Amino acid sequence: MSWIQSILRNNREVAVVGVSANKEKYGYEVFDALRKKGFTVYPVNPKYEKIEDIHCYASISDIPQKPSMVVTVVPAQVTKDVIKEAVELGVNVVWMPPGSWDQEAVQMCQEHNLEEIHDICLVSALSAPD
């Protein structure tokens, strides 16, 4: 089993920061793919009250149960703020798909001993065989 599959198997409560209600956007695609694979998904975007009848949170700090992993579907500058919040909350894994990370974000994760995945599409990883 690859390290990515291990991360997915061991982190089943996921906050998707930057989720979208637009079914054609990557933020919705990530949210939907995780739900279909049986993950507990917490949509995070202050623009929405609900996504698919699931309460949408303004930030990961607003989620009543700490997620085990945060997926960033936001610009790299916003990802850095999400990383800071994840560190404060004690979230251990940050997944930064293509377009949502830069080297500074990766370095921030490493400095705070967060397990990080960057530049790998989560939707593709979910559909990969074990």
MIKE-755360 format. One record per residue: residue number from 1; chain; x, y, z of N, C-alpha, C in turn. Coordinates in Angstrom, 3 decimals, padded with zeros to 6 digits. Each point is the difference from the previous one (the first is absolute). Layout:
<sites>
num:chaine:nx:ny:nz:cax:cay:caz:cx:cy:cz
NUM:A:X:Y:Z:X:Y:Z:X:Y:Z
...
</sites>
This chain:
<sites>
num:chaine:nx:ny:nz:cax:cay:caz:cx:cy:cz
1:A:000.851:-001.184:000.000:-000.851:001.184:000.000:000.895:001.245:000.000
2:A:-000.307:000.939:-000.874:000.820:001.206:-000.084:-000.251:000.899:001.210
3:A:000.906:000.922:000.234:-000.156:000.926:001.120:-001.256:000.846:-000.173
4:A:-000.369:000.310:-001.241:-001.213:000.783:-000.239:-001.235:-000.812:000.386
5:A:-000.033:-001.257:-000.394:-001.140:-000.840:000.368:-000.076:-000.180:001.517
6:A:001.149:-000.060:000.644:000.043:-000.101:001.454:-000.594:001.264:000.641
7:A:000.350:001.150:-000.519:-000.556:001.262:000.509:-001.512:000.005:-000.164
8:A:-000.470:-000.407:-001.153:-001.449:-000.025:-000.249:-000.715:-001.014:000.898
9:A:000.623:-001.119:000.223:-000.609:-001.038:000.839:-000.072:000.427:001.471
10:A:000.976:000.794:000.443:000.097:000.355:001.422:-000.550:001.372:000.360
11:A:-000.505:000.738:-000.970:-000.516:001.351:000.256:-001.356:000.134:-000.677
12:A:-001.037:-000.395:000.709:-001.337:-000.116:-000.592:-000.911:001.199:000.251
13:A:000.433:000.952:000.830:-000.772:001.212:000.259:000.734:001.152:-000.673
14:A:-000.601:000.521:-001.063:000.722:000.934:-000.869:-000.745:001.321:-000.149
15:A:000.712:001.095:000.241:-000.524:001.333:-000.284:000.463:000.399:-001.398
16:A:-000.938:000.403:-000.839:000.336:000.469:-001.347:-000.163:001.513:000.008
17:A:001.137:000.701:000.063:000.001:001.458:000.062:000.005:000.552:-001.423
18:A:-001.047:000.765:-000.304:-000.152:000.535:-001.351:-001.010:-000.792:-000.807
19:A:-000.810:-000.801:000.696:-001.043:-000.781:-000.660:-000.889:000.941:-000.812
20:A:-000.565:-000.525:-001.061:-000.892:000.793:-000.842:-001.332:-000.716:-000.167
21:A:-001.058:000.776:-000.124:-001.314:-000.574:-000.306:-000.141:-000.264:-001.495
22:A:000.897:000.565:-000.786:-000.009:-000.183:-001.451:000.592:-001.371:-000.324
23:A:-000.819:-000.890:-000.529:000.420:-001.382:-000.253:001.097:-000.121:-001.050
24:A:000.288:001.071:-000.705:001.063:-000.039:-001.018:001.344:000.474:000.543
25:A:000.029:000.442:001.235:001.246:000.493:000.606:000.723:-001.123:000.745
26:A:001.333:000.119:000.059:000.816:-001.006:000.675:-000.356:-000.127:001.481
27:A:-000.354:001.122:000.643:-000.374:-000.038:001.415:-001.201:-000.892:000.251
28:A:-000.950:-000.011:-000.919:-001.140:-000.908:000.128:000.420:-001.431:-000.324
29:A:000.821:-000.154:-001.012:000.453:-001.335:-000.415:000.712:-000.729:001.145
30:A:000.853:000.701:000.730:000.701:-000.590:001.145:-001.009:-000.405:001.078
31:A:-000.888:000.915:000.331:-001.046:-000.249:000.997:-000.818:-001.240:-000.375
32:A:-000.450:-000.056:-001.223:-000.843:-001.095:-000.466:000.755:-001.333:-000.024
33:A:001.234:000.020:-000.479:000.798:-001.236:-000.072:000.253:-000.575:001.389
34:A:000.307:000.855:000.962:000.218:-000.463:001.375:-001.271:-000.611:000.581
35:A:-001.122:000.661:-000.192:-001.275:-000.525:000.513:-000.309:-001.366:-000.610
36:A:000.203:-000.137:-001.300:-000.305:-001.267:-000.673:000.899:-001.137:000.486
37:A:001.175:000.351:000.528:000.926:-001.010:000.519:-000.200:-000.248:001.492
38:A:-001.038:000.599:000.580:-000.334:-000.287:001.388:000.684:000.854:001.053
39:A:000.662:001.063:-000.396:000.640:000.899:000.958:-001.056:000.870:000.667
40:A:000.269:000.428:001.226:-000.789:001.049:000.622:000.594:001.303:-000.505
41:A:-000.822:000.785:-000.695:000.508:001.204:-000.655:-000.636:001.242:000.619
42:A:000.863:000.948:000.335:-000.445:001.281:000.533:000.286:001.076:-001.049
43:A:-001.030:000.494:-000.682:000.234:001.070:-000.972:000.319:001.310:000.720
44:A:000.995:000.719:-000.503:000.410:001.266:000.613:000.073:001.070:-001.091
45:A:-000.884:000.978:000.115:000.009:001.158:-000.883:-001.002:000.999:000.582
46:A:000.468:001.186:000.391:-000.914:000.964:000.621:-001.094:000.505:-000.939
47:A:000.085:-000.291:-001.282:-001.008:000.453:-000.968:-001.300:-000.802:000.066
48:A:000.063:-001.196:000.587:-001.158:-000.899:-000.044:-000.478:-000.388:001.393
49:A:-001.316:-000.203:000.115:-000.559:-000.559:001.222:-000.015:-001.515:-000.063
50:A:-000.281:-000.545:-001.195:-000.064:-001.449:-000.198:000.529:-000.357:-001.377
51:A:000.549:-001.211:-000.079:000.364:-000.624:-001.273:-000.666:-001.374:000.028
52:A:-000.874:-000.262:-000.953:-000.682:-001.308:-000.055:-000.643:-000.357:001.347
53:A:-000.679:000.944:000.614:-000.682:-000.203:001.282:000.940:-000.310:001.168
54:A:001.282:000.279:-000.161:000.963:-000.149:001.094:000.426:001.397:000.428
55:A:-000.039:000.259:001.303:000.384:001.308:000.524:001.408:000.361:-000.465
56:A:000.147:001.217:-000.484:001.305:000.489:-000.455:000.544:000.960:001.062
57:A:001.238:-000.176:000.363:000.627:000.784:001.055:000.804:001.157:-000.585
58:A:000.095:001.076:000.763:000.753:001.170:-000.452:001.514:-000.229:000.079
59:A:000.424:-000.844:000.945:001.427:-000.303:000.153:000.128:-001.372:000.658
60:A:001.208:-000.548:-000.012:000.164:-001.312:000.642:-000.152:000.110:001.514
61:A:000.216:001.186:000.548:-000.194:000.200:001.443:-001.461:-000.145:000.401
62:A:-000.908:000.196:-000.944:-001.446:-000.081:000.284:-000.536:-001.428:-000.009
63:A:000.769:-000.939:-000.481:-000.456:-001.387:-000.069:-000.032:-000.566:001.419
64:A:-001.126:-000.599:000.412:-000.100:-000.475:001.385:000.943:-001.148:000.351
65:A:000.356:-000.825:-000.966:000.942:-001.101:000.233:001.248:000.263:-000.842
66:A:001.161:-000.101:000.625:001.243:000.269:-000.722:000.175:-001.007:-001.136
67:A:000.178:000.481:-001.225:000.268:-000.929:-001.095:001.409:-000.569:000.122
68:A:000.204:-001.174:-000.569:001.346:-000.578:000.026:000.839:000.486:-001.177
69:A:-000.687:000.535:-001.033:000.719:000.499:-001.173:-000.728:001.216:-000.559
70:A:000.788:000.939:-000.519:-000.545:001.179:-000.668:000.474:-000.030:-001.443
71:A:-000.942:000.196:-000.922:000.324:000.126:-001.419:-000.225:001.454:-000.374
72:A:000.999:000.613:-000.627:-000.113:001.396:-000.399:-000.317:000.085:-001.486
73:A:-001.106:000.653:-000.312:-000.388:000.228:-001.391:-000.148:001.518:-000.142
74:A:001.078:000.671:000.347:000.061:001.461:000.041:001.366:000.426:-000.537
75:A:000.187:001.284:-000.311:001.326:000.464:-000.435:001.061:-000.219:001.090
76:A:001.240:-000.098:-000.421:001.111:-000.285:000.918:000.061:000.986:001.162
77:A:-000.288:001.264:-000.226:000.067:000.981:001.090:-001.031:-000.323:001.078
78:A:-001.175:-000.438:-000.403:-001.039:-000.384:000.959:000.387:-001.306:000.689
79:A:000.620:-000.913:-000.740:000.446:-001.274:000.579:000.896:000.244:001.206
80:A:000.857:000.996:-000.066:000.897:000.289:001.119:-000.788:000.368:001.257
81:A:-001.093:000.741:-000.160:-000.852:000.321:001.148:-000.677:-001.260:000.531
82:A:-000.409:-000.883:-000.897:-000.630:-001.258:000.402:001.002:-000.864:000.779
83:A:001.241:-000.021:-000.440:001.038:-000.768:000.694:000.162:000.528:001.427
84:A:000.034:001.317:000.160:000.122:000.588:001.341:-001.158:-000.453:000.888
85:A:-001.209:000.023:-000.558:-001.173:-000.420:000.755:000.073:-001.497:000.328
86:A:000.457:-000.806:-000.945:000.133:-001.448:000.226:000.988:-000.273:001.136
87:A:001.090:000.732:000.031:001.000:-000.165:001.065:-000.636:000.324:001.355
88:A:-000.739:001.109:000.065:-000.643:000.399:001.253:-000.993:-001.054:000.484
89:A:-000.685:-000.649:-000.940:-001.029:-000.985:000.351:000.561:-001.407:000.233
90:A:001.250:-000.219:-000.388:000.597:-001.314:000.168:-000.344:-000.986:-001.111
91:A:-000.369:000.519:-001.167:-000.232:-000.864:-001.162:001.366:-000.454:-000.500
92:A:000.123:-001.282:-000.339:001.317:-000.547:-000.319:000.331:-000.124:-001.483
93:A:-001.007:000.058:-000.874:000.235:-000.224:-001.423:-000.611:001.134:-000.810
94:A:000.788:000.556:-000.932:-000.484:001.018:-000.929:000.288:-000.486:-001.412
95:A:-001.067:-000.070:-000.809:000.117:-000.415:-001.400:-000.189:001.245:-000.852
96:A:000.997:000.315:-000.818:-000.024:001.196:-000.835:000.057:-000.422:-001.472
97:A:-001.167:-000.095:-000.659:-000.020:-000.401:-001.404:000.701:001.022:-000.892
98:A:000.243:-000.354:-001.269:000.615:000.954:-000.926:-000.744:001.340:000.011
99:A:000.763:001.071:000.021:-000.577:001.337:-000.022:-000.284:000.589:001.367
100:A:000.105:-000.798:001.059:-000.333:000.523:001.336:001.210:000.076:000.922
101:A:001.174:-000.175:-000.528:001.185:-000.020:000.855:001.137:000.771:-000.665
102:A:000.974:000.355:000.806:001.286:000.478:-000.494:001.057:-000.531:000.966
103:A:001.240:000.266:-000.298:001.080:-000.565:000.816:-000.066:000.488:001.443
104:A:-000.449:001.226:000.203:-000.119:000.531:001.361:-001.041:-000.792:000.797
105:A:-001.112:-000.371:-000.633:-001.032:-000.801:000.680:000.561:-001.367:000.388
106:A:000.749:-000.618:-000.897:000.618:-001.300:000.296:000.951:000.146:001.180
107:A:000.793:001.051:-000.024:000.969:000.231:001.076:-000.706:000.237:001.336
108:A:-001.115:000.736:-000.032:-000.764:000.228:001.237:-000.462:-001.324:000.598
109:A:-000.494:-000.888:-000.845:-000.443:-001.311:000.485:001.157:-000.752:000.628
110:A:001.130:000.005:-000.679:001.165:-000.725:000.499:000.492:000.580:001.321
111:A:-000.011:001.317:000.118:000.450:000.648:001.237:-000.890:-000.354:001.187
112:A:-001.268:-000.280:-000.272:-000.952:-000.318:001.073:-000.291:-001.490:000.095
113:A:000.837:-000.804:-000.654:-000.123:-001.460:000.042:-001.360:-000.513:-000.453
114:A:-000.593:000.696:-000.980:-001.241:-000.471:-000.601:000.343:-000.929:-001.148
115:A:-000.743:-001.059:-000.119:000.154:-000.844:-001.171:-000.659:000.759:-001.144
116:A:000.719:000.188:-001.087:-000.551:000.764:-001.107:000.137:-000.757:-001.308
117:A:-001.008:000.186:-000.822:000.001:-000.530:-001.358:-000.227:001.213:-000.876
118:A:000.840:000.203:-000.992:-000.197:001.146:-000.876:000.181:-000.408:-001.459
119:A:-000.708:000.716:-000.845:000.067:-000.163:-001.457:-000.501:-001.366:-000.474
120:A:-000.853:-000.642:000.796:-000.621:-001.268:-000.384:-001.509:000.191:000.073
121:A:-000.679:-000.330:-001.075:-001.454:000.135:-000.055:-000.654:-001.021:000.926
122:A:-000.776:000.471:000.946:-000.668:-000.885:000.948:-001.020:-000.896:-000.694
123:A:-000.722:000.532:-000.960:-001.010:-000.785:-000.716:000.668:-001.179:-000.701
124:A:001.129:000.229:-000.634:000.731:-001.089:-000.653:000.517:-001.009:001.014
125:A:000.495:000.495:001.133:000.507:-000.906:001.038:-001.114:-000.892:000.547
126:A:-001.200:000.555:000.111:-001.123:-000.787:000.512:-000.410:-001.117:-000.955
127:A:000.234:000.214:-001.276:-000.415:-001.014:-000.985:001.131:-000.973:-000.348
128:A:001.185:000.242:000.564:001.139:-000.889:-000.274:-000.185:-001.328:000.744
129:A:000.454:-001.093:-000.597:-000.076:-001.276:000.717:000.966:-000.022:001.176
130:A:-000.314:-000.779:001.023:000.868:-000.122:001.183:001.362:-000.540:-000.367
</sites>
